[in-house]
Every structure is written in C-alpha cells, then in structure tokens.
Amino acid sequence: MRIVIAEDSTILRQGLVELLQLRGHEVLAAVKDAEQLRAAVAEHRPDVSIVDIRMPPTFTDEGLRAVIALRKEHPGLAVLLFSQYVETRYAAELLADRAGGVGYLLKDRVAEVSDFLDALRRVAEGETVLDPEVVSQLFGSTRRTDALAGLTQRERDVLGLMAEGRSNAAIASALFLSPGSVEKYVTSLFGKLGLPPSDGDNRRVLAVLRYLES
C-alpha cells in the first residue's frame, strides 16, 4: 500500500514508518501536523492515511477535522485514525459521510502488530473498522434517541459488533449464538432502523451510521 502518516510524536512516527516499510509498504510522507498532512495527501494521493487526532498547534482535534476536510476534497480517501483519545462529536460527523474507508483505533488497545496491519488493509479496501471502546463511547452519546428505542439489548449488542467490522460468523462466536440467530437479529434491526434491501447501499454500514446520527 501507498501510505501517508500524520503523527506529532517523532518516535511513534518513525516507528510506524519502519514497521510499514519492513512489511513492504511504501510510506510516501510522514508529517507532524494537519497542514502538512493536507499537503502530503494532495501531492501523493495515498491508498490510505494514518492520522493522529491531537496534533499542533492546540493538540485537541486538528487531525480529525483535517481528515473530514480531506475526505470532502478527495472523495474515497481512506483514513485510519490512530489516537489515545475518543472524540465523539467529529468522529460521528466523519462516519456520517457513508463513504466507508474509515478506521478508528486506540493506541493503547492495539495489542498485536498483525491486528493493526489487518485494520489498515481493511480500511484501504473501503471497510469501516472501529475499536470497541470507540463504538461504546459513540453509542453512549446517542443511547437515548427515539430512532433506537425499538432495539432490544441483543440487537444493540449485534449492532455494536457490526460497527467493529465483524462478520456474522464473528458476531455469532462473540455472543455465543448460532449464525442463523445472528442473521435474524441483523434482519430485525435493519427493519427497525428503516433500512430495506437495496442494491446500491450497504445496510450494515448504514445501520451503524443511523445509530450515530440519531
């Protein structure tokens, strides 16, 4: 993959560069702030960008806001947010564009290099990959909405695992259910969220976004 990295920590930035290069990926640019990120993406048009959320000058949400702007300027740009923090407001806005190719992992919770690389690959291929803690906090901020009032707790559990990018088989394993039961829960929550079958839309992604947008 062709990759751009935006990370203000010199040690972590260089570590990511070496890790990715050792795995055969091409790091096109490794920058330390949002302005340099926007310039690097415009110049190189990477397959995927790895972006920290808190960068200079205020170390609040510069990286996340830059990503939202970049995905408007470059439709289809794949981005993996890699941060120590969960920023619910702008994260929900990012996911609401429904374009896919978005990931959000927490640095302290990535236990295996292989998990990080797998998430990066999936994001580059257009999937949505979220850390469970990100899902929990995003869902917590919208838990009291009318649109989700009809979901049972089990349907919420299934939807949470869908938001992590898990397949029906993986959801069945995590919740100790049969694949057929998971399929029934998925079909039920699609109906309750008003998502009929469609050739043009990915209902799994739309279900998660409906939750976050409510």
N, C-alpha and C positions, 0 to 999 in steps of 0.2 A: 504493500500500500504506500501511497504518497501522502505524507503526514506533515502538518504544521502543529507546533506546540506553543502554547502561551502559558507560562508559569513564572511567577516572580522570584521564586526561590532558586538560586543558582544551582545548588546541589541537586535538588529534585529535577530541575530542568535538564541538567547534564545527565543525570541518571536515566531519565526517560529516553534521551537521545541514544545513549549507549545500549540500553535494553532493546529498543526498537531496531537499531542498526544490526545488532547481533542476531536478531530474528529475520533479517533480510529485508526489512522495510526501509524506505527512503525518507529521511527527515529533511524536508525542504527548507524549513526555517524553525528556529527555536527562539522565541522572543519573551520579553518580560512585562509587557503592558498591553492594554487594549488597542491603543493606536497602532502599535507595531503589528499586532495581530491582524487588524483590518488591512493594513498594507500588505502583509505577507499573503493573506488569502486572495486579495485582488491580483497579486503578482503571480502566484503559483497555482491557484485553483486546485487545492489538495483533494484527495479522496475523502479524508477525514481530518478534523482538527481536535486536539486535546486541549481543553481550556480550563484554567483555574477560575473560580468566581471572584475572589477578592484579590485585586491587583492594584498597583499605584494608579492615581495618587492617594485615594481615600481608603483603599483596602476594604470596600464594602461590597459592591455588586458590579463593578466595572466589567468584569469578564462576561457575566451573564447578559448584561444589557448590550454589550458588543456582539454577542452571539445572536441575539434577537434581531439586531440591525443587519448583521451579515446575512442571515437567512432570508431577509427581505431583499437584500441587494443581490444575493446569489442563490436563487431557489434551488433546492436539492442539496445544499451544503450539509454534509454530515458532521455532527459535533458530539464529542464525548466530554461532558463536564466532569472534572475530577477535582473534588474540593473536600475540605474538612467540615463544611457547613451546608445546611439546607436552607435555601432561600425560596420560600413558598410562593411569594407574590409573582416574581418574574419567571420562576420555573413553570408555574401554571400557564402563564402567557406564552412561553416558549412551546410547551406541549400543545397549546390550543391551535397552532397553525396546521396541525393534522398532516404534516408532510412526512413524518417518520424520519429516520436517520438521526435520532437523538438518544443520548445516553446520559445518565447522571449517577456517578459512583462516588462514594465517600472514601477518602484516602485511608482512614484508619480501619476501614472494614474490608479492604481488599486483602485477603489472606494469601492468595496464590497468584503468581505471575500469569499462569495459564488462564485464570478467570478474567483478569484484566485484558489480556490479548484476545480472548474469545469475545468479550463485550465490545472491544474496539472493532473487531471484524464484523460483528453483527450490526453495529451502528453504521459502518461503512456500506453495508449491504441494504440499508434502509429500514432496519428494525428500530424499535424503541426499547431501551434497556434501562431499568431503574433499580437502584439499590432498595431493598425492602424498607430501610429506615426513611428514605426519601418518600416512598409510597405512603408509609404510615403518617408522616407529618403532612403531606399534601392532602391525604384523605381526611386527616383530623381537622384541617382548616375548612372542609366542606361537609362535614358529617351531618350537620343539622338542616340540610337542604331538602325541599319538597321533592325534587326530582328523584332522590334516592330513598325516600321514605318507604317505598314499597318493597325494597330489597330485604330479604332475610339475612341473618348474620352469616349463614353459609354462603349465600350468593355474594356477600361482601368479601368473604374470605377468598372465594374463587376469583372475583374481580381484582383483588389485591395481588394475587399471584399472576394473573394475566398482565397486570401493569409491570411486573418484573420481567416480562417477556417469556414466561414459561408456557410450554405446550400443554395440551390437555393431559397427555400422559404424565408430565412432570407434576401437574396440579393434582392428579389422582394419587400419585405417590406421596406428595407432601401432606395431603389431607386424609390419606388412608381411605380413599374412595375408589370405586370401580370407574374405568373410563366411561362407561355408559352413564353413570350418575353425574360425572363432571359434565358430559355433553348436555344432560338435561338441565343442570344448573346454568350452564352458559346460554342455552336457548331461552330459558326462563328470564334471565336478567336482560338479554337482548330485547325481549318483548316488553319488559317493564320499563326499559330505558327508551323505548320507541325507536328501535333500530331494526327495521325489516330487512330481509335478504336483499342484497344489491350486488350487481356485477362490478360496480365502479368504486365501492367503498370497502375498506377493511373494518368490519364491525368490531373486531377485538380492540383495535386502536380507538375507534370512535367511542366504544363503551368506557374506556379509561378516561378519555377526554371529556365525555359527558359528565363523569363523576367530578373531574377537576373544575369544569366550567360552571357547575351548578351554583 
